[in-house]
């Protein structure tokens, strides 16, 4: 059987079945670098996207700076700039770390620390998210790199969700924002970790190979470690960066279009307020290191609603959806994002009732 035929037959099995057989099975090998796309096409397209956006902004500033001074436009521009500049350092950090994992860490290292059985690997990956500083922009390329190195997709996706939700910087920021409320810090950590692990276990059981576009190798065969690092970082920053810009554009537009008065009218409804702040977290796309300060400012809402804002945002927001689509494909996103939202809400209601 040819390699191409093997890959075409893989979608008929689930990721859980694949993990049960082991990752040495030929049906679970990563596709070749040019499988399903023209080499270099995606990178070139993203470069042109960046060039087009930068050129449009430059000409727009030169020609329309005097006219485009309305309150709505200024708010939109401020939000777009804030999201982009806030997320970009973490994106660069995540891409650099991802490239380092590809170039310098042997596959055997992951086998040593991460259990082979997916059901055990998921909680280990979730707990490891508490060790690595970074936001959701950094976790997406890192998760892609982990899958490239042979880590089970369910474990990599669990890390993708847990790292921006429970890392030390986020926990410290939450403790500072909710000073004198340690129960809120505990609730956020518990609800986020629970949601991440449950989602990972669900993906082990029900996820399918044809839903997840596995990241392709973007480096030259036989290249040195430093050349692999450079090529991987260039590929990932141009790829994920374009989707970050698209997500920031969508988040800024919706941020301006949602009237604050709509939020205040539902703040007193227990369940509806939780759903509204969860939706707001998706639309605002605030970095997880800063969302606690926004949540604490929403004084009209209940503690459980504020918890929903902090749990949902790091696992499903507009810029995260866009970046996941760029790395793993839209077939993955349309299934994974709703799963994250539902499990995140259930975890919020459960932990909110027990702790808050």
C-alpha positions, -999 to 999 in steps of 0.1 A, spaced: 0 0 0 14 34 -9 20 61 16 -7 83 0 -32 55 1 -24 50 38 -31 86 46 -63 86 27 -76 56 47 -66 71 81 -98 93 85 -119 62 90 -104 57 125 -107 78 156 -77 95 173 -85 73 203 -81 41 182 -49 55 167 -34 61 201 -44 27 213 -24 11 184 6 34 191 21 62 171 45 39 153 16 26 131 20 38 95 -16 50 95 -7 76 120 24 90 105 25 127 98 17 137 62 46 148 40 53 185 39 36 191 5 6 170 12 -26 188 4 -9 221 -4 17 237 -27 50 242 -9 55 278 2 20 288 -10 6 294 25 37 314 36 36 335 5 -1 342 9 4 354 45 33 376 35 11 393 9 -16 397 35 7 415 58 20 437 30 -15 446 19 -26 455 55 4 476 62 2 494 29 -35 501 34 -29 514 68 -1 537 56 -21 552 28 -52 554 49 -33 574 76 -18 597 49 -51 604 31 -78 602 57 -62 611 90 -82 643 92 -116 627 83 -114 594 103 -117 610 137 -151 598 148 -155 582 182 -164 548 168 -135 546 145 -110 558 171 -123 532 195 -120 505 168 -85 515 159 -75 516 196 -89 481 203 -73 466 171 -39 481 180 -42 470 216 -51 434 208 -24 432 181 4 447 202 -6 429 234 -7 395 217 23 399 194 51 395 220 35 363 233 30 350 198 67 356 191 76 339 223 54 309 215 68 307 179 104 308 192 97 281 218 79 260 192 108 263 168 132 254 196 112 223 204 114 212 168 151 220 163 167 210 196 145 186 216 146 150 204 114 130 201 126 107 229 124 135 254 86 137 249 83 100 252 101 101 285 79 127 302 45 122 285 27 88 290 21 68 259 -15 61 268 -36 91 257 -60 90 287 -30 94 310 -12 119 288 -41 144 289 -40 152 326 -2 154 325 -3 179 296 -30 198 315 -9 201 346 22 211 326 3 241 314 7 256 349 45 257 344 49 277 311 42 314 310 24 326 279 -10 333 265 -32 316 239 -12 332 211 18 313 222 1 280 230 -12 274 194 22 271 177 36 252 206 7 226 204 14 222 167 51 216 174 42 190 200 21 171 175 50 173 150 72 157 176 49 127 181 28 139 211 -8 126 210 -30 153 196 -54 151 225 -25 158 249 -12 187 228 -47 202 226 -51 199 264 -19 218 268 -31 244 243 -61 251 265 -44 248 299 -12 268 293 -30 302 288 -55 295 315 -35 284 345 1 295 340 19 314 368 15 348 352 -22 344 348 -27 332 384 -6 361 398 -25 386 377 -58 371 389 -47 373 425 -37 410 421 -69 419 403 -91 401 429 -71 411 459 -86 396 491 -106 371 471 -85 339 470 -116 319 462 -117 335 428 -81 325 421 -88 289 432 -121 288 412 -103 300 380 -75 275 383 -99 246 391 -125 254 365 -99 260 337 -79 229 345 -110 208 347 -123 221 314 -90 215 296 -86 179 308 -123 170 301 -120 184 266 -88 164 261 -105 132 272 -135 139 249 -111 144 220 -94 111 228 -127 93 226 -145 110 198 -119 130 178 -112 118 143 -81 121 121 -99 138 92 -110 166 115 -74 176 124 -50 189 97 -17 178 112 10 205 109 34 198 81 72 199 82 84 233 70 121 228 71 148 216 46 157 179 49 191 174 64 194 209 77 213 218 108 195 225 141 200 262 138 187 262 102 157 242 113 151 267 141 152 297 117 130 281 90 105 269 115 102 302 132 99 321 99 72 298 87 52 299 119 54 336 125 43 345 90 15 319 92 1 325 127 7 362 125 -17 367 96 -45 350 114 -38 370 145 -44 402 125 -76 388 111 -88 378 146 -79 413 160 -98 430 132 -129 409 139 -126 414 177 -122 452 173 -152 454 150 -175 435 173 -162 453 204 -174 486 190 -207 472 178 -218 457 211 -235 485 232 -226 485 269 -263 491 278 -271 456 266 -248 441 292 -262 460 321 -298 449 314 -289 412 319 -264 415 348 -291 405 373 -301 373 356 -280 345 371 -277 322 341 -281 348 314 -253 369 329 -229 340 327 -237 334 291 -234 371 282 -200 374 298 -189 342 281 -199 357 248 -182 390 257 -150 371 264 -151 355 230 -158 388 212 -133 410 231 -104 385 227 -84 399 256 -51 383 264 -54 359 294 -27 378 313 -50 409 313 -86 395 313 -88 394 352 -85 432 354 -114 435 329 -135 409 348 -130 426 382 -142 459 366 -176 444 357 -190 451 391 -226 446 381 -221 409 374 -220 379 398 -187 362 407 -198 332 386 -203 354 356 -169 369 361 -154 334 364 -170 325 330 -153 356 315 -119 343 326 -125 306 318 -140 310 284 -117 337 270 -84 317 271 -99 286 254 -122 301 228 -121 337 214 -119 352 180 -82 355 176 -77 320 190 -102 306 166 -85 323 137 -51 311 147 -63 275 153 -78 276 118 -44 286 104 -25 258 121 -51 229 123 -77 238 97 -114 249 98 -127 213 99 -110 211 133 -122 246 145 -159 241 138 -159 211 161 -133 221 187 -145 256 194 -181 246 203 -168 218 224 -146 242 244 -175 266 249 -199 239 262 -174 222 285 -160 256 297 -195 268 306 -204 235 324 -171 237 344 -178 273 353 -213 266 366 -200 236 386 -170 252 402 -189 285 407 -215 267 426 -190 248 448 -164 276 455 -179 310 449 
